[in-house]
């Protein structure tokens, strides 16, 4: 069968590839930079530079790998109920928040329906909407990268189903105010507030869930807990939404290693939250350094990264110059961000090196 023939059997909207832009491996980074892998500073994925705590790694030893995980997520949901203060029936875990985004699309979005996001923002909303054969409408944020509630309301029609809003937003780091969330909830759409960076911001709208069945809050263990490689996240939502997602999810979507790591994270969260404080201090250190650099500014952030603007340099030029020094950060294709790079917060030593390199370049 020829390539053309096999493509005729595919869903038409998926024939043309639009792969999600992911990070390359450390070995590939080292080859690109022309340095050894141990010289690479990987600040392009907002990962926790401290890695998993020893207590978390120890929880992965001698797991029952021959057994399927619990499809009902009983221990996971009980632990998250204690952590969040929400009952277990309002909680569902997934293979990262990415899977939960995809499940929400499967539940609410039919081909031709509309999904709204607010660019610049996290690319998985667009990615999952495309797979669902939805029309994606990106409502631009204002000059301060705040959400334009009126513009979102103007886009609402009978085909509009979901609005995705990250808080703190990725890549800008700003918060969705509760007042804006309440105004959006009145539209009657599914409002998904992605709080992946909640442990860094300490700000949430999860207390609105009991009174608003159209609100979904997403959280993640990838950033603050240092277990991005295990892919585990969760949602807080009405029992009606959770029960429907339980019905359509892969029965064994959270594997035994991810479950063990999540439960260990809950037991040792005080230690992990201390690491969060170290990262926040490093962000403040970067902010202070950027304040003293001519032609450098940043969007005030509530997360573990800074969207940094270089007035006199294109982002692509700065990115390549940093790569030659073994420092990897995140550029963007959005024309609004042609002078911006997102720089994840690193360890104190990594912060020192990054600031030294930027001082030379700027």
Secondary structure in CASP SS format (residue, H / E / C, confidence):
PFRMAT SS
TARGET T0000
AUTHOR 0000-0000-0000
METHOD secondary structure of the structure
MODEL  1
X C 1.00
X C 1.00
X H 1.00
X H 1.00
X H 1.00
X H 1.00
X H 1.00
X H 1.00
X C 1.00
X C 1.00
X C 1.00
X H 1.00
X H 1.00
X H 1.00
X C 1.00
X C 1.00
X C 1.00
X C 1.00
X C 1.00
X C 1.00
X C 1.00
X C 1.00
X C 1.00
X C 1.00
X C 1.00
X H 1.00
X H 1.00
X H 1.00
X H 1.00
X H 1.00
X H 1.00
X H 1.00
X H 1.00
X C 1.00
X C 1.00
X C 1.00
X H 1.00
X H 1.00
X H 1.00
X C 1.00
X E 1.00
X E 1.00
X C 1.00
X C 1.00
X C 1.00
X C 1.00
X C 1.00
X C 1.00
X C 1.00
X C 1.00
X C 1.00
X C 1.00
X C 1.00
X H 1.00
X H 1.00
X H 1.00
X H 1.00
X H 1.00
X C 1.00
X C 1.00
X C 1.00
X C 1.00
X C 1.00
X C 1.00
X C 1.00
X C 1.00
X C 1.00
X C 1.00
X C 1.00
X C 1.00
X C 1.00
X C 1.00
X C 1.00
X H 1.00
X H 1.00
X H 1.00
X H 1.00
X H 1.00
X H 1.00
X H 1.00
X H 1.00
X H 1.00
X H 1.00
X H 1.00
X C 1.00
X C 1.00
X C 1.00
X H 1.00
X H 1.00
X H 1.00
X E 1.00
X E 1.00
X E 1.00
X E 1.00
X C 1.00
X H 1.00
X H 1.00
X H 1.00
X H 1.00
X H 1.00
X H 1.00
X H 1.00
X H 1.00
X H 1.00
X H 1.00
X H 1.00
X H 1.00
X H 1.00
X C 1.00
X C 1.00
X C 1.00
X C 1.00
X C 1.00
X E 1.00
X E 1.00
X E 1.00
X E 1.00
X C 1.00
X C 1.00
X C 1.00
X C 1.00
X C 1.00
X C 1.00
X H 1.00
X H 1.00
X H 1.00
X H 1.00
X H 1.00
X H 1.00
X H 1.00
X H 1.00
X C 1.00
X C 1.00
X C 1.00
X E 1.00
X E 1.00
X E 1.00
X E 1.00
X C 1.00
X C 1.00
X C 1.00
X C 1.00
X C 1.00
X C 1.00
X C 1.00
X C 1.00
X C 1.00
X C 1.00
X H 1.00
X H 1.00
X H 1.00
X H 1.00
X H 1.00
X H 1.00
X H 1.00
X C 1.00
X C 1.00
X C 1.00
X C 1.00
X E 1.00
X E 1.00
X E 1.00
X E 1.00
X E 1.00
X E 1.00
X E 1.00
X C 1.00
X C 1.00
X C 1.00
X C 1.00
X C 1.00
X C 1.00
X C 1.00
X C 1.00
X C 1.00
X C 1.00
X C 1.00
X H 1.00
X H 1.00
X H 1.00
X H 1.00
X H 1.00
X H 1.00
X H 1.00
X H 1.00
X C 1.00
X C 1.00
X C 1.00
X C 1.00
X E 1.00
X E 1.00
X E 1.00
X E 1.00
X E 1.00
X C 1.00
X C 1.00
X C 1.00
X H 1.00
X H 1.00
X H 1.00
X H 1.00
X C 1.00
X C 1.00
X C 1.00
X C 1.00
X H 1.00
X H 1.00
X H 1.00
X H 1.00
X H 1.00
X H 1.00
X C 1.00
X C 1.00
X C 1.00
X E 1.00
X E 1.00
X E 1.00
X E 1.00
X E 1.00
X E 1.00
X C 1.00
X C 1.00
X C 1.00
X C 1.00
X C 1.00
X C 1.00
X C 1.00
X H 1.00
X H 1.00
X H 1.00
X C 1.00
X C 1.00
X E 1.00
X E 1.00
X E 1.00
X E 1.00
X C 1.00
X C 1.00
X H 1.00
X H 1.00
X H 1.00
X H 1.00
X H 1.00
X H 1.00
X H 1.00
X H 1.00
X H 1.00
X H 1.00
X C 1.00
X C 1.00
X C 1.00
X C 1.00
X C 1.00
X C 1.00
X C 1.00
X H 1.00
X H 1.00
X H 1.00
X H 1.00
X H 1.00
X H 1.00
X H 1.00
X H 1.00
X H 1.00
X H 1.00
X H 1.00
X H 1.00
X C 1.00
X H 1.00
X H 1.00
X H 1.00
X H 1.00
X H 1.00
X H 1.00
X H 1.00
X H 1.00
X H 1.00
X H 1.00
X H 1.00
X H 1.00
X H 1.00
X H 1.00
X H 1.00
X H 1.00
X H 1.00
X H 1.00
X H 1.00
X H 1.00
X H 1.00
X H 1.00
X H 1.00
X C 1.00
X C 1.00
X C 1.00
X C 1.00
X E 1.00
X E 1.00
X E 1.00
X C 1.00
X C 1.00
X C 1.00
X C 1.00
X C 1.00
X C 1.00
X E 1.00
X E 1.00
X E 1.00
X E 1.00
X E 1.00
X E 1.00
X C 1.00
X C 1.00
X C 1.00
X C 1.00
X H 1.00
X H 1.00
X H 1.00
X H 1.00
X H 1.00
X H 1.00
X H 1.00
X H 1.00
X H 1.00
X H 1.00
X C 1.00
X C 1.00
X E 1.00
X E 1.00
X C 1.00
X E 1.00
X C 1.00
X C 1.00
X C 1.00
X C 1.00
X H 1.00
X H 1.00
X H 1.00
X C 1.00
X C 1.00
X E 1.00
X E 1.00
X E 1.00
X E 1.00
X E 1.00
X C 1.00
X C 1.00
X C 1.00
X H 1.00
X H 1.00
X H 1.00
X H 1.00
X H 1.00
X H 1.00
X H 1.00
X H 1.00
X H 1.00
X H 1.00
X H 1.00
X H 1.00
X H 1.00
X H 1.00
X C 1.00
END
